[in-house]
């Protein structure tokens, strides 16, 4: 089960990185964009690291304060969930 969760997080973070990067590309060429709701959904389902990496590398959505505040809230939620998992559930060896 833990390996499946780990693989899921790898997949969803790669997907989030690709989607955020694709949206940045589409913004540069003037094409239709991916909605902010869809972008946030990728972060909510666990792709917050891939999304953050794409935002940092390509300066995507970093000047839009409302987007950043929601993204930061999602990151804090995930960090809290991860800390809970490792402390309360006492899982010290996640990939075993």
Secondary structure, DSSP 8 states (H G I E B T S, - for coil): -HHHHHHHHHHHHHHHHHHHHHHHHHHHHT-----HHHHHHHIIIIIHHHHHHHHHHHT-STT-HHHHHHHHHHHHHHHHHHHHHHHHS----S--
